[in-house]
Amino acid sequence: MKILRRYDLDWLRVLAFGLLILFHTGMFFNYWDWHVKNNVQNYLIEYPMQFVGAWRMALLFMIAGMGVWLSLGQRSVLEFLSERTRRILLPLIFGMFVIVPPQIYVERLTDGATFSYLEFYRTVFHFQSYPKGNFGWHHLWFLAYLFSYNLVSIPLLGAVRKPVNERFTAAWARFCAHPGWLILVPTVWYALADFLWQEEFLNLNALCSYGQRHWYYLSFFLMGYFVCAQRKFWDTVVHYRFLTLALMVVSTTLLYTFFWIDRPELTGWVLAVYTLLRTFHTWVCLLTLFGNAHYYLNFNSRFLSYANEAVCPFYILHQLIIVVVGYWLAPLQMNWPMKFILLVVSTFLTCWVLYHFLIRHLAWTRLLFGLKPKAVRVASPLESLTP
């Protein structure tokens, strides 16, 4: 069965990872806890990060679920699992032993450590979990979650894909054709994660400890799978794209006015209102992005073809570069906007040089960075790996 490539999803995927690099660069300058910090922090940069942070991971998990729908349409379950192992699990393992340790080492240096990198690297094989130990996956936690979701969801995904069960996704698409149900039902469902679990997401190594996050992210992953199955869903989000855009503007204004600027203490009914409003905001942002992308961005270009393949190497490499370059920039007496520009440019440029001149040309680097073999990469409907 031939599946048409979804260029709108490709554009959103590239956008999401471009924003991810900017977001992690911002972590170097704000007051939020991170691995390496600038010598001067400020609150100003946190304001746009609040907006992007509200929906960026949800977007990635939904696109990942959509990619699974398209991928399962072209291969058997065993072929699908084999591909996922090569393109998600292998880069994760590679990253945990090659990409992440230098980041932890730099963090230890900022904390006053004086050992050499070789002395430090031996401790990685103690396999004591970060932050107490030096073994972790840092920004690659998304790969661990994504691979796990692929594994645990296979029975459900395979069942939904059967023609006899397509009436389920068709009924869901008809139900969501009404804008009220389209917006409110998923909002309530996603908000349940915060009401059922009162957890702080502190340790990204704790794959099995966060019911709240798994409810939230797995739901977005499955939602992406289900909605990608039905043409009617896409017709609906396109039709109501201006409504969802207006709701996004209103919810963003309310969040900044009452919560994100003054940062009031959140308890009781105030916390409940904030939880619902933030979840509502996340969902209408996603609907706005999907609706407008499907209407305006469903086209290919040479840039898109190039950038879409480069996403995975950029994702794997970017935080290492930010942390290492940031470590050297931190003590310099330079205003933070200039440092921000230098850090962003150096990160994009280094990622591009490594990808363009090395990673994409060699079979073994393509394998380690989650790329398809050269001979078959053009045939992909949607890059189903969404790190």
C-alpha positions in Angstrom: 0.0 0.0 0.0 1.4 3.3 -1.0 1.3 6.0 1.6 1.5 9.7 0.7 4.2 11.6 2.5 3.0 14.1 5.0 5.1 17.1 4.4 3.2 19.2 6.9 4.3 16.8 9.7 7.9 17.0 8.4 7.8 20.8 8.6 6.5 20.6 12.2 9.1 18.1 13.1 11.9 20.4 11.8 10.3 23.4 13.6 10.1 21.5 16.9 13.7 20.5 16.9 14.9 23.9 15.8 13.0 25.3 18.8 14.5 22.6 21.0 18.0 23.9 20.4 16.9 27.4 21.2 15.1 26.1 24.3 18.2 24.3 25.6 20.3 27.3 24.9 17.9 29.4 27.0 18.4 26.9 29.9 22.0 28.1 30.1 20.8 31.7 30.9 17.7 31.4 33.0 17.2 30.6 36.6 15.9 27.0 36.1 18.1 24.2 37.2 20.4 22.9 34.4 23.8 21.3 33.9 25.9 24.4 33.2 24.8 28.0 33.9 26.0 31.4 32.7 27.8 33.7 35.2 24.7 35.9 35.0 21.1 34.7 34.7 17.9 36.6 34.0 14.2 36.1 34.0 13.5 37.8 30.7 14.5 34.7 28.6 12.1 32.6 30.7 9.0 34.2 29.3 9.2 32.9 25.7 10.4 29.6 27.1 7.2 29.2 29.2 5.2 29.5 26.0 7.3 27.0 23.9 7.7 24.6 26.9 4.0 24.3 27.3 3.5 22.3 24.0 6.9 21.3 22.4 7.2 17.8 24.0 3.5 17.1 23.4 4.0 18.0 19.7 6.9 15.7 19.4 5.0 12.7 21.0 2.0 13.3 18.8 4.1 13.5 15.6 5.9 10.3 16.8 2.5 8.5 17.1 1.6 9.7 13.6 4.8 8.4 12.3 4.0 5.0 13.8 0.7 4.9 12.0 2.4 5.6 8.6 5.3 3.2 9.4 3.1 0.2 10.4 1.2 0.7 7.1 4.3 -0.3 5.2 5.8 -3.2 7.3 5.0 -6.1 9.6 5.2 -5.8 13.4 8.6 -7.6 13.5 10.0 -5.4 10.8 8.7 -2.4 12.6 10.3 -3.5 15.9 13.6 -4.2 14.1 13.5 -0.7 12.6 12.7 0.9 16.0 15.6 -1.0 17.6 18.1 0.2 15.0 16.8 3.8 14.9 15.9 4.5 18.5 17.5 2.0 20.9 20.9 1.9 19.2 21.4 5.7 19.1 20.2 5.9 22.7 22.9 3.4 23.8 25.5 5.1 21.7 24.5 8.5 23.2 24.7 7.2 26.8 28.3 6.2 26.4 29.6 8.8 23.9 27.4 11.9 23.9 26.2 12.2 27.5 29.4 11.5 29.5 31.2 14.7 28.4 28.2 16.7 29.5 28.3 15.1 33.0 32.0 15.7 33.1 31.7 19.4 32.4 29.0 19.6 35.1 31.4 18.0 37.5 34.1 20.5 36.6 31.7 23.4 37.3 31.1 21.8 40.7 34.8 21.9 41.5 36.1 18.5 40.3 39.7 18.2 39.2 40.0 14.7 37.7 40.8 14.0 34.1 38.2 12.9 31.6 39.8 9.4 31.5 39.5 9.2 35.3 35.9 10.4 35.1 34.9 8.1 32.2 35.9 5.0 34.2 33.1 5.9 36.7 30.5 5.8 33.9 30.8 2.0 34.0 29.9 1.9 37.7 26.4 2.4 36.2 25.3 4.6 39.1 22.4 6.7 37.9 22.8 10.4 37.4 22.8 12.8 39.3 24.4 10.8 42.1 26.4 8.8 39.6 27.8 9.5 36.2 25.6 7.3 34.0 22.5 8.8 32.4 20.7 9.7 29.2 20.2 13.5 29.8 18.3 15.0 26.8 18.1 11.5 25.2 15.4 10.6 27.7 12.9 11.1 24.8 14.4 8.2 23.0 14.0 5.9 26.0 10.4 7.0 26.5 9.6 6.7 22.7 11.1 3.2 22.4 9.2 2.1 25.5 5.9 3.5 24.2 6.5 1.7 20.9 6.9 -1.6 22.7 4.0 -1.4 25.1 1.6 0.0 22.5 2.2 -2.6 19.8 -0.8 -4.8 20.7 -3.2 -1.9 20.8 -1.7 -0.2 17.7 -2.0 -3.4 15.7 -5.5 -4.0 16.8 -6.7 -0.5 15.9 -5.0 -0.8 12.5 -7.2 -3.9 11.5 -10.0 -3.0 9.1 -12.6 -4.5 11.5 -11.6 -1.9 14.2 -11.3 1.1 11.9 -14.8 2.1 13.0 -13.3 3.1 16.4 -11.0 5.7 14.9 -13.8 6.8 12.5 -16.2 7.2 15.4 -13.6 9.3 17.3 -13.0 11.5 14.2 -16.8 12.1 13.9 -17.0 12.9 17.6 -14.2 15.4 17.3 -15.9 17.1 14.3 -17.7 19.2 16.9 -15.3 21.9 18.1 -16.5 21.7 21.7 -15.7 18.0 22.0 -12.5 18.4 20.0 -11.2 20.8 22.5 -12.7 20.0 25.9 -12.5 16.2 26.0 -8.8 15.9 25.4 -8.1 18.8 27.7 -9.9 17.1 30.6 -8.2 13.7 29.8 -4.7 15.2 29.7 -5.4 17.3 32.9 -6.2 14.1 34.8 -2.5 13.4 34.8 -1.9 16.3 37.2 -5.0 15.6 39.3 -4.2 11.9 39.8 -0.5 12.2 40.4 1.2 15.0 42.3 4.7 14.5 41.1 7.7 16.6 40.4 9.6 15.6 37.3 13.1 15.8 38.7 15.1 12.8 37.5 14.9 12.0 33.8 16.7 8.6 34.4 13.6 7.4 36.3 11.8 5.8 33.4 9.4 3.8 35.6 8.7 6.3 38.4 6.5 8.9 36.8 2.9 7.9 36.2 1.9 11.5 35.6 4.3 12.0 32.7 3.6 8.7 31.2 -0.1 9.3 31.2 0.5 12.7 29.6 3.1 11.7 27.0 1.7 8.3 26.2 -1.7 9.8 25.7 -0.3 12.3 23.1 1.6 9.5 21.4 -1.6 7.4 21.1 -3.6 10.4 20.1 -1.2 11.0 17.2 -1.6 7.4 16.1 -5.4 7.5 16.2 -6.0 10.9 14.6 -3.6 10.2 11.8 -5.8 7.3 10.7 -8.8 9.5 9.7 -9.0 12.1 7.0 -12.0 13.7 8.8 -9.8 14.7 11.8 -7.6 16.7 9.5 -10.5 18.3 7.8 -11.8 19.4 11.2 -8.6 20.9 12.5 -8.1 22.8 9.2 -11.7 24.0 9.3 -11.4 25.3 12.9 -7.8 26.6 12.7 -8.7 30.2 13.2 -10.9 29.3 16.2 -8.1 27.4 17.8 -5.7 30.2 17.0 -8.0 32.7 18.8 -8.2 30.4 21.8 -4.5 30.0 21.8 -4.1 33.8 21.9 -6.6 34.1 24.8 -5.2 31.3 26.9 -1.6 32.5 26.3 -2.7 36.0 27.5 -4.4 34.6 30.6 -1.4 32.5 31.5 1.1 35.3 31.2 -1.2 37.8 33.0 -2.1 35.6 36.0 0.6 33.0 36.3 3.7 33.2 34.2 4.9 36.7 34.9 4.1 37.2 38.7 4.4 33.4 39.5 1.9 33.2 42.3 1.9 30.4 44.8 -0.3 27.6 43.4 -2.4 25.8 45.9 -6.0 24.6 46.2 -8.4 25.9 43.6 -5.8 28.2 42.1 -3.6 25.2 41.2 -6.7 23.4 39.7 -7.5 26.4 37.6 -3.9 26.7 36.4 -3.7 23.0 35.6 -6.8 23.1 33.4 -5.9 26.4 31.7 -2.3 25.2 31.0 -3.6 21.9 29.6 -6.3 23.7 27.5 -3.5 26.0 26.2 -1.3 23.0 25.3 -4.1 21.3 23.3 -5.3 24.4 21.4 -1.7 25.2 20.5 -1.3 21.7 19.0 -4.6 22.0 17.1 -3.5 25.4 15.8 -0.2 24.0 14.7 -1.6 20.9 13.0 -4.5 22.8 11.4 -2.4 25.6 9.9 0.5 23.3 9.0 -1.8 21.0 7.1 -3.3 23.9 5.2 -0.2 25.9 4.5 2.8 23.6 4.7 1.8 20.4 2.9 4.5 20.8 0.3 8.1 19.6 -0.2 11.3 21.6 -0.8 15.0 20.9 -1.0 15.5 22.5 2.4 12.8 20.3 4.0 14.3 17.1 2.5 17.7 18.0 3.8 16.6 19.3 7.2 14.2 16.4 7.9 17.0 13.9 7.7 19.4 16.1 9.7 17.0 16.3 12.6 18.1 13.2 14.4 21.8 13.9 14.4 21.2 17.5 15.4 19.0 16.3 18.3 21.6 13.9 19.5 24.5 16.3 19.2 23.1 19.7 20.2 23.1 19.6 24.0 26.7 18.3 24.1 27.8 21.3 22.1 25.7 23.8 24.2 27.1 22.4 27.5 30.8 22.4 26.3 30.7 25.8 24.6 28.6 27.2 27.4 31.2 26.1 29.9 33.9 28.2 28.2 31.5 31.1 27.6 30.2 31.2 31.2 33.0 33.2 32.9 33.4 35.7 30.1 32.4 39.3 30.8 30.0 39.7 27.9 26.3 40.6 27.9 24.0 37.6 27.8 22.3 38.3 24.4 25.7 38.2 22.7 26.5 35.0 24.4 23.1 33.6 23.4 23.8 34.4 19.8 27.3 32.9 19.9 26.0 29.7 21.6 23.1 29.3 19.1 25.3 29.9 16.1 28.1 27.6 17.3 25.6 24.9 18.1 23.9 24.9 14.7 27.2 25.3 12.8 28.9 22.5 14.6 26.0 20.2 14.2 25.8 21.0 10.5 29.5 20.5 9.9 29.4 17.1 11.6 26.3 16.0 9.9 27.0 17.4 6.4 30.6 16.3 6.1 30.7 13.2 8.2 27.6 11.6 9.6 25.4 11.4 6.5 28.2 9.9 4.4 29.3 6.9 6.4 27.2 3.7 6.9 28.3 3.3 10.6 27.7 7.0 11.5 24.2 6.8 9.9 23.5 3.8 12.0 24.6 5.4 15.3 22.7 8.6 14.7 19.4 7.0 13.8 19.5 7.5 10.0 18.2 5.0 7.5 20.8 3.4 5.1 21.4 5.7 2.2 19.8 3.4 -0.4 16.4 3.5 1.2 16.1 6.8 3.0 14.1 8.5 0.1 11.3 5.9 0.3 10.2 6.9 3.8 6.6 8.3 4.1 7.4 10.3 7.3 10.5 10.1 9.3 8.9 7.9 11.9 11.7 8.4 14.4 10.9 11.6 16.2 13.6 12.2 18.8 
